Every structure is written in C-alpha cells, then in structure tokens.
Amino acid sequence: MNSSQILFFLFLLTGTLLPLSSQEDRSDFTLSILQDNREILPDAGNYPLQDRPFQIDIEGVSPEVAVAIFAYPTDEMFHRYIYPVSTSDTVMFAPATGLAMYENKDRAYYLSLNREGTHNYMSPDRRINRQNGATLNILGFQTIEGRQEHPRKVYLSLFIDSNQDRIIESHEIRHITLQWDQPGKKKSRTTQTQAKKVPQESISH
C-alpha cells in the first residue's frame, strides 16, 4: 500500500469514526423578523423596525430547547469569540446567568438590555411553539431593573444549544442587528412582563 492509499484510508477512517452526536445533533436554525404581520427584510445589514412590538420567528428549534438571547448596545460580541467555545468561557451565555420572564398568558415579553454576565432565557413555555419552530413575541426592551427603554439600535446574539452540551457551535448561534429610525421617547410604567434573575432557570441545567 503506497502513501497516497494510506492517506485515503485514514481519511475514510476518521470520517466514519466521527461521534454520533456531531452528526445527529447538528441542527441549523434560521431567523425571520416580523412586524405588523409582515416580514422585515434587512437593509444594509440592519432590520429596520418601528417602535412597537415585533416577533422573532425561528425555524429549526425543538419545542423542548430554550432560546438564549444576549441584547447589547454594540456589536462587540459579534466578533469576540471563535467557535466552538464553552458557554462558561463567555460573558454572554455562562451558566446561571439567565434572566427568566414572569409568565404571561399572551407569551409576550420585554427583552432585557444585557450587561456582561446576563442574558435573556426564553424557555419553551415563554414562546409560541410549533413543530420544528417557535415565535417569540417581543414587546420592546427594558433595563435589567425593569425600566423600559427605546434604543436606537440593538445587537442580538441568539443561541440554541441543540445538543445541550453547553458548547456554542457556529451553527448554534446567530447575530442580528435591529434598528429604529425614530425610537419612542415616551416612557410607560413597568409591567408584569419585566425580567427577574432566576439562575436555576438558566442554560446551566
């Protein structure tokens, strides 16, 4: 057997010995942004929105897996990590840092604008699920303390740990930018949909 045959044999061997989890658990997902019952298309990389509720529609998510969202005022997190990376090595999705929402019969929530070491934890019962998909109803944004905000731009990182191994793979995370041309200035009182920190409901379990 010559050297080229040996290399070809080793290639076949390593290809067939890949862990089953890497072949079976991979689950790419896609995102759409909706507002006023229509899909919003990105403009120069940004999703232009009006200052009112919108939806994040996800295809390719199991109804049993949570969606973790990190909302930040800059795109720094879009470039900070090289994947794969352990959740514990990030400031976005470290274990026991999830902010869970109070239950709401309409399943509509304010997302918290995150600091490093926190993220929004959207468990399956906090969204509208369907077979292989889900819709997140977003009322707007608020501080972690519950004060409503009207940002000009928000950078979202969405992580779905499809195989529950606490490793962020490149196919398990998406980065999108939301932009409001004329963000509202009126502040309304905090509602019962504000977030509370519930470490036991984070992606650590």
Backbone bond lengths (Angstrom), bond angles and torsions (degrees), N, CA, C in turn:
res aa  C-N    CA-C-N  psi(-1)  N-CA   C-N-CA  omega(-1)  CA-C   N-CA-C  phi
1 M - - - 1.483 - - 1.528 108.66 -
2 N 1.323 117.39 121.90 1.462 119.70 -179.03 1.525 111.49 -80.72
3 S 1.341 114.96 175.87 1.467 119.88 -174.46 1.516 112.48 -63.82
4 S 1.340 118.49 -38.00 1.466 120.37 -179.96 1.518 111.63 -66.63
5 Q 1.343 116.68 -36.47 1.455 120.00 177.02 1.515 111.32 -67.23
6 I 1.341 116.06 -38.00 1.468 120.35 178.38 1.525 110.43 -63.46
7 L 1.344 116.78 -44.83 1.463 120.33 -179.86 1.520 110.85 -62.78
8 F 1.333 116.82 -41.03 1.457 120.27 178.89 1.519 111.06 -64.16
9 F 1.331 116.54 -40.24 1.465 120.76 178.11 1.526 111.19 -63.22
10 L 1.341 116.60 -42.67 1.468 120.22 178.98 1.520 111.02 -64.84
11 F 1.336 117.63 -37.05 1.460 121.47 177.38 1.523 110.82 -61.56
12 L 1.347 116.29 -45.46 1.460 120.00 178.60 1.513 111.21 -64.00
13 L 1.334 116.35 -39.86 1.456 120.79 -177.59 1.513 111.64 -65.27
14 T 1.340 116.93 -47.35 1.470 119.98 -179.24 1.512 110.80 -66.82
15 G 1.326 117.70 -32.80 1.459 120.57 179.33 1.505 112.73 -67.68
16 T 1.327 116.00 -35.94 1.462 119.24 -177.53 1.511 112.58 -84.64
17 L 1.347 116.70 -15.21 1.459 119.54 -178.25 1.522 112.82 -99.09
18 L 1.338 117.51 12.38 1.460 119.46 175.10 1.518 109.66 -60.48
19 P 1.360 118.21 140.85 1.459 119.86 178.19 1.515 111.23 -55.51
20 L 1.325 115.22 142.51 1.463 119.51 179.75 1.505 111.48 -58.64
21 S 1.347 116.61 -34.07 1.467 119.30 -177.80 1.513 111.30 -60.80
22 S 1.354 117.46 -37.10 1.455 119.49 -178.36 1.517 111.47 -69.62
23 Q 1.342 117.41 -24.35 1.452 120.33 -179.75 1.526 111.81 -92.22
24 E 1.320 117.67 -38.04 1.461 120.99 -171.54 1.520 113.09 -94.08
25 D 1.361 117.86 -27.97 1.452 119.84 -173.42 1.526 112.67 -90.25
26 R 1.328 117.10 -10.35 1.455 119.38 -179.34 1.521 109.54 -62.98
27 S 1.304 115.68 129.21 1.461 119.95 -177.82 1.521 109.20 -145.58
28 D 1.340 116.70 90.95 1.452 120.28 176.57 1.526 109.44 -66.03
29 F 1.320 117.07 147.33 1.454 120.13 176.99 1.511 109.41 -131.92
30 T 1.314 115.25 155.71 1.458 121.46 179.73 1.521 109.19 -123.05
31 L 1.325 115.66 153.82 1.466 122.14 -177.55 1.523 110.82 -121.37
32 S 1.328 114.48 145.67 1.459 121.69 169.73 1.522 107.82 -134.05
33 I 1.322 116.47 145.20 1.465 121.94 176.02 1.523 107.93 -108.68
34 L 1.335 115.45 128.43 1.463 121.57 -178.09 1.517 109.96 -122.38
35 Q 1.327 115.38 145.90 1.464 120.93 173.20 1.524 108.09 -153.99
36 D 1.332 115.07 135.65 1.465 120.59 -178.66 1.527 111.38 56.11
37 N 1.328 115.55 40.83 1.471 122.57 176.38 1.527 113.86 63.40
38 R 1.323 117.34 26.17 1.461 119.59 174.84 1.524 109.04 -140.22
39 E 1.323 114.35 151.98 1.459 119.49 179.39 1.523 110.50 -77.06
40 I 1.331 115.28 136.10 1.458 121.57 177.94 1.527 107.88 -97.05
41 L 1.325 116.72 123.26 1.451 121.10 179.35 1.523 110.13 -94.45
42 P 1.326 117.38 143.64 1.465 119.50 -178.95 1.520 111.95 -66.57
43 D 1.319 115.40 143.94 1.459 122.97 177.70 1.522 106.95 -121.87
44 A 1.328 116.60 112.80 1.463 122.00 -176.65 1.532 111.29 54.48
45 G 1.328 115.64 37.32 1.458 120.70 176.73 1.509 115.17 88.81
46 N 1.330 118.01 -7.02 1.458 122.35 -179.54 1.525 110.78 -112.74
47 Y 1.338 115.60 144.78 1.462 120.33 174.87 1.532 108.20 -92.41
48 P 1.340 118.69 109.34 1.470 121.18 -178.12 1.528 111.25 -78.67
49 L 1.322 116.18 124.48 1.460 121.56 -176.95 1.514 110.87 -125.67
50 Q 1.332 115.24 157.94 1.454 122.60 168.28 1.524 108.33 -91.44
51 D 1.312 115.94 160.80 1.466 120.10 -175.81 1.525 110.74 -81.08
52 R 1.319 115.14 72.08 1.456 122.22 177.28 1.532 108.11 -159.33
53 P 1.322 118.13 173.18 1.463 120.20 -175.50 1.528 113.43 -55.48
54 F 1.328 114.72 151.65 1.458 121.36 177.54 1.527 108.20 -146.17
55 Q 1.319 115.96 174.73 1.460 120.85 -178.45 1.528 110.17 -127.35
56 I 1.319 114.22 144.56 1.463 121.40 169.55 1.527 106.29 -107.85
57 D 1.308 116.42 114.99 1.457 120.82 -178.51 1.529 109.08 -103.13
58 I 1.326 116.03 131.11 1.457 121.41 -174.50 1.521 109.77 -122.20
59 E 1.301 116.20 128.66 1.459 122.22 172.11 1.520 108.35 -109.80
60 G 1.322 116.03 132.65 1.451 119.70 178.20 1.509 113.35 98.52
61 V 1.342 117.73 30.20 1.464 121.31 176.98 1.528 108.39 -123.12
62 S 1.315 116.10 134.66 1.459 120.97 177.86 1.524 109.68 -71.68
63 P 1.322 118.27 143.95 1.469 120.80 177.52 1.523 113.15 -67.39
64 E 1.328 117.26 -4.27 1.459 121.13 -179.04 1.529 112.91 -105.99
65 V 1.331 117.48 -1.34 1.462 121.45 -175.36 1.525 110.08 -111.81
66 A 1.336 116.33 136.85 1.460 121.72 -179.25 1.526 111.13 -74.74
67 V 1.327 114.65 159.32 1.463 122.09 172.77 1.523 107.10 -113.44
68 A 1.318 116.35 121.74 1.462 121.29 178.55 1.524 108.75 -102.43
69 I 1.336 116.30 133.15 1.464 121.14 -176.10 1.519 109.76 -128.55
70 F 1.320 115.91 128.17 1.458 121.66 174.50 1.520 107.53 -110.68
71 A 1.329 116.62 118.76 1.466 122.86 -178.52 1.527 108.62 -109.36
72 Y 1.329 116.94 123.83 1.465 120.96 -170.25 1.524 109.89 -138.63
73 P 1.345 117.96 153.72 1.464 119.74 -177.32 1.522 114.70 -81.10
74 T 1.344 118.51 -9.03 1.469 121.70 178.03 1.526 108.95 -132.06
75 D 1.330 115.87 169.98 1.465 120.53 179.77 1.526 112.43 -91.28
76 E 1.323 116.59 17.52 1.467 120.42 -177.08 1.522 112.48 -54.08
77 M 1.338 117.39 -41.61 1.464 120.79 -176.05 1.525 112.46 -72.34
78 F 1.320 116.67 -16.24 1.457 119.32 177.96 1.527 111.30 -65.83
79 H 1.347 115.43 -23.84 1.463 119.91 -171.93 1.532 113.67 -122.29
80 R 1.308 117.30 -0.17 1.470 118.57 -171.87 1.522 113.25 -73.08
81 Y 1.327 117.90 -35.35 1.469 120.51 -170.32 1.525 112.11 -114.30
82 I 1.330 113.98 151.09 1.455 122.59 171.07 1.525 106.33 -108.17
83 Y 1.323 116.48 126.08 1.463 121.17 -174.75 1.527 110.90 -96.19
84 P 1.347 116.71 146.22 1.472 128.04 8.73 1.533 112.17 -78.88
85 V 1.345 115.13 153.12 1.451 122.04 176.80 1.527 108.21 -148.19
86 S 1.310 116.46 144.31 1.463 121.04 178.36 1.527 110.03 -69.61
87 T 1.317 116.88 142.08 1.469 119.68 177.79 1.526 111.31 -58.22
88 S 1.324 117.16 -33.47 1.471 120.77 -178.45 1.520 112.52 -68.84
89 D 1.326 117.36 -14.81 1.459 121.40 178.68 1.518 112.40 -97.43
90 T 1.332 117.05 11.55 1.460 120.73 179.03 1.525 110.23 -119.07
91 V 1.321 115.35 159.42 1.468 120.31 174.85 1.526 110.36 -94.57
92 M 1.337 116.47 -2.12 1.464 120.31 -178.52 1.522 112.51 -91.65
93 F 1.320 116.81 -48.95 1.461 120.44 -169.09 1.525 113.19 -128.01
94 A 1.315 117.27 33.90 1.465 120.34 178.57 1.528 109.91 -63.43
95 P 1.330 117.35 149.92 1.471 120.14 178.42 1.531 112.08 -55.69
96 A 1.315 115.58 146.75 1.468 123.87 176.30 1.522 113.15 63.25
97 T 1.335 118.25 32.39 1.468 121.03 177.42 1.524 112.29 -123.39
98 G 1.342 117.29 12.16 1.454 120.41 -177.12 1.515 112.98 -78.75
99 L 1.328 115.95 140.65 1.461 123.08 173.95 1.520 107.31 -102.26
100 A 1.320 116.25 108.43 1.469 120.35 -178.76 1.526 109.94 -89.15
101 M 1.319 115.99 150.48 1.461 121.71 -178.02 1.534 110.58 -91.91
102 Y 1.338 115.33 147.39 1.454 118.76 168.94 1.523 109.00 -61.87
103 E 1.306 116.07 143.04 1.459 119.27 -179.19 1.520 110.23 -62.71
104 N 1.308 115.86 140.22 1.453 122.50 -176.71 1.522 107.53 -138.42
105 K 1.337 117.53 125.91 1.466 120.27 -175.29 1.523 112.50 -61.74
106 D 1.337 116.79 -26.36 1.463 120.43 178.37 1.529 112.13 -86.78
107 R 1.329 116.15 -7.24 1.471 121.89 -177.39 1.529 110.77 52.14
108 A 1.311 115.79 49.29 1.461 123.03 177.88 1.525 107.72 -127.98
109 Y 1.340 116.56 131.93 1.456 119.62 -168.86 1.521 112.36 -141.58
110 Y 1.332 114.27 158.37 1.454 121.33 167.70 1.517 108.32 -89.31
111 L 1.333 116.93 133.95 1.450 120.78 172.76 1.518 109.34 -84.78
112 S 1.314 116.32 139.34 1.467 120.61 176.28 1.518 109.76 -80.15
113 L 1.325 115.49 137.93 1.458 120.94 170.22 1.524 106.46 -77.68
114 N 1.296 116.77 117.06 1.457 120.64 -166.14 1.517 114.26 -86.76
115 R 1.316 113.29 149.43 1.458 121.52 162.95 1.514 106.55 -97.39
116 E 1.322 116.60 165.26 1.459 118.99 174.10 1.524 108.81 -59.17
117 G 1.329 116.33 135.28 1.458 120.20 -179.29 1.508 113.67 92.68
118 T 1.332 117.61 12.48 1.471 121.58 174.30 1.524 108.24 -141.38
119 H 1.324 116.42 158.41 1.454 120.98 171.26 1.525 108.73 -158.05
120 N 1.320 116.22 163.37 1.463 122.10 176.08 1.523 108.87 -84.50
121 Y 1.325 115.39 128.81 1.472 120.89 -177.27 1.525 108.45 -110.38
122 M 1.319 115.87 106.10 1.464 121.53 -177.99 1.529 108.66 -100.18
123 S 1.321 115.66 92.44 1.461 120.82 179.32 1.531 109.56 -72.05
124 P 1.334 117.63 163.07 1.472 119.94 -176.93 1.525 114.28 -56.25
125 D 1.338 118.01 -29.35 1.463 119.91 -179.04 1.525 112.39 -83.31
126 R 1.335 117.49 2.69 1.458 121.49 178.67 1.531 111.39 -108.87
127 R 1.310 116.95 19.93 1.456 120.53 -179.41 1.525 108.98 -149.96
128 I 1.325 116.37 172.56 1.459 121.71 177.33 1.522 107.62 -97.52
129 N 1.330 116.37 112.75 1.458 121.45 -175.16 1.517 111.57 -97.72
130 R 1.317 114.99 152.44 1.458 123.00 171.10 1.524 106.05 -145.41
131 Q 1.293 116.93 175.86 1.453 119.62 -179.97 1.526 110.60 -61.45
132 N 1.332 115.46 118.03 1.465 122.90 178.00 1.525 113.57 61.71
133 G 1.327 117.36 26.69 1.453 119.28 178.99 1.514 112.27 -164.82
134 A 1.338 116.18 169.59 1.464 121.17 -179.99 1.524 109.38 -158.72
135 T 1.328 115.58 155.61 1.456 122.03 174.88 1.521 109.13 -123.03
136 L 1.318 116.41 130.06 1.457 122.59 176.01 1.523 108.01 -103.57
137 N 1.327 116.92 120.42 1.463 122.04 177.60 1.526 108.53 -91.40
138 I 1.322 115.64 114.58 1.461 121.17 -175.85 1.526 109.63 -109.41
139 L 1.326 116.57 119.71 1.464 121.41 179.58 1.521 111.92 -79.67
140 G 1.326 116.48 -29.32 1.461 121.82 -177.15 1.511 109.15 160.58
141 F 1.330 114.86 -153.89 1.458 120.37 -177.45 1.522 110.62 -128.26
142 Q 1.323 114.94 154.54 1.455 121.10 178.89 1.521 109.44 -148.96
143 T 1.316 115.09 162.63 1.455 119.62 173.60 1.525 108.72 -73.25
144 I 1.311 116.45 167.13 1.459 120.33 177.73 1.523 110.55 -61.36
145 E 1.331 116.70 -28.90 1.466 120.81 178.76 1.519 112.70 -77.09
146 G 1.351 118.14 -9.52 1.458 120.60 176.31 1.508 115.21 102.82
147 R 1.336 118.92 8.73 1.463 121.37 178.80 1.535 108.83 -87.52
148 Q 1.306 116.56 125.89 1.455 120.16 -178.42 1.526 111.23 -66.88
149 E 1.323 115.38 141.28 1.457 122.52 -179.02 1.521 109.78 -127.81
150 H 1.329 115.89 156.59 1.458 122.06 177.80 1.530 107.88 -127.70
151 P 1.313 116.92 77.81 1.470 120.08 -174.64 1.521 112.64 -70.52
152 R 1.311 114.99 157.40 1.472 121.71 175.14 1.524 110.36 -78.82
153 K 1.333 115.93 -36.55 1.455 121.09 -178.24 1.525 108.67 -153.55
154 V 1.334 116.07 141.90 1.456 121.93 178.28 1.529 108.47 -134.63
155 Y 1.327 114.46 136.18 1.464 120.77 178.62 1.523 108.32 -106.02
156 L 1.327 116.02 118.49 1.458 121.60 -176.31 1.520 110.70 -107.29
157 S 1.329 115.88 133.89 1.460 122.69 169.09 1.520 106.68 -115.15
158 L 1.323 117.12 121.60 1.464 122.52 -178.61 1.525 108.61 -111.58
159 F 1.329 115.13 127.94 1.463 121.73 -176.90 1.523 109.42 -123.32
160 I 1.334 115.96 126.84 1.460 122.16 174.83 1.524 107.57 -121.64
161 D 1.314 116.18 108.44 1.465 121.69 -177.24 1.524 108.70 -81.84
162 S 1.318 116.07 80.21 1.461 121.61 -169.27 1.516 113.55 -61.45
163 N 1.317 118.28 -32.37 1.467 119.94 179.20 1.523 113.58 -105.73
164 Q 1.354 115.58 7.03 1.468 121.61 173.01 1.537 112.57 56.86
165 D 1.329 116.67 39.35 1.466 119.49 -179.51 1.521 113.27 -105.83
166 R 1.343 117.18 4.20 1.459 123.39 179.19 1.527 112.40 62.26
167 I 1.313 115.97 24.53 1.457 122.30 173.96 1.522 107.70 -115.86
168 I 1.327 116.89 127.52 1.459 120.57 179.01 1.522 107.97 -87.80
169 E 1.323 115.75 110.35 1.458 121.66 175.10 1.531 108.67 -92.47
170 S 1.313 116.23 157.83 1.462 119.75 -176.98 1.528 112.09 -60.85
171 H 1.345 117.73 -29.49 1.464 119.77 -179.32 1.534 111.78 -84.68
172 E 1.340 117.78 -1.69 1.461 121.26 -178.80 1.529 112.85 -104.09
173 I 1.321 118.07 4.15 1.464 120.49 -177.39 1.531 109.50 -135.70
174 R 1.324 115.10 142.18 1.464 121.88 176.22 1.522 108.42 -132.22
175 H 1.325 115.94 145.57 1.461 122.07 177.47 1.529 108.67 -119.15
176 I 1.323 117.21 127.61 1.463 120.72 177.84 1.525 109.43 -136.12
177 T 1.329 115.03 154.56 1.461 121.12 -179.55 1.522 109.45 -118.25
178 L 1.332 115.55 127.08 1.461 122.14 177.19 1.521 108.74 -106.69
179 Q 1.326 115.58 140.40 1.466 119.21 -177.57 1.516 110.64 -138.63
180 W 1.337 115.11 139.53 1.463 122.38 177.72 1.518 107.52 -119.08
181 D 1.321 116.67 123.25 1.463 120.29 -178.80 1.520 111.76 -70.92
182 Q 1.327 115.49 -38.20 1.456 119.85 -179.65 1.521 109.04 -132.53
183 P 1.328 117.02 76.93 1.463 119.31 -179.24 1.512 110.97 -61.29
184 G 1.328 115.76 142.49 1.459 120.59 -179.46 1.511 112.54 -65.58
185 K 1.303 116.73 151.90 1.459 121.80 179.48 1.515 112.08 -110.12
186 K 1.312 115.82 -12.25 1.459 119.00 -177.93 1.524 110.11 -77.59
187 K 1.308 116.98 131.61 1.451 121.30 178.62 1.526 109.27 -104.97
188 S 1.289 115.52 131.21 1.458 119.73 177.05 1.512 108.84 -110.12
189 R 1.316 115.90 166.90 1.452 119.35 -176.43 1.523 110.60 -68.60
190 T 1.323 116.47 154.56 1.448 121.91 178.90 1.518 110.01 -68.28
191 T 1.314 116.65 135.38 1.447 120.85 -179.46 1.516 110.45 -100.52
192 Q 1.326 116.27 179.28 1.450 120.74 -179.34 1.511 112.83 -72.60
193 T 1.327 118.34 -2.31 1.456 120.29 -179.78 1.519 111.52 -88.71
194 Q 1.338 118.93 5.36 1.446 120.06 179.83 1.528 109.82 -63.87
195 A 1.333 114.29 159.42 1.463 119.02 -176.25 1.516 110.53 -85.89
196 K 1.306 115.57 153.91 1.451 121.93 170.48 1.512 107.62 -132.51
197 K 1.317 117.18 150.65 1.447 119.87 -177.22 1.514 109.16 -82.83
198 V 1.311 115.42 120.33 1.458 121.02 -178.45 1.529 107.04 -130.37
199 P 1.332 118.42 85.44 1.461 119.99 -174.23 1.515 113.64 -56.65
200 Q 1.343 118.16 -34.71 1.450 119.26 -176.85 1.503 112.70 -69.78
201 E 1.351 118.09 -11.66 1.458 120.19 178.56 1.526 111.81 -101.78
202 S 1.334 116.78 11.20 1.449 119.45 -179.52 1.512 110.43 -78.92
203 I 1.333 116.48 178.84 1.450 120.63 -177.91 1.510 111.67 -75.82
204 S 1.327 117.46 12.42 1.447 119.77 178.48 1.510 112.33 -75.45
205 H 1.343 118.29 -17.29 1.451 118.79 -176.37 1.503 112.62 -99.81
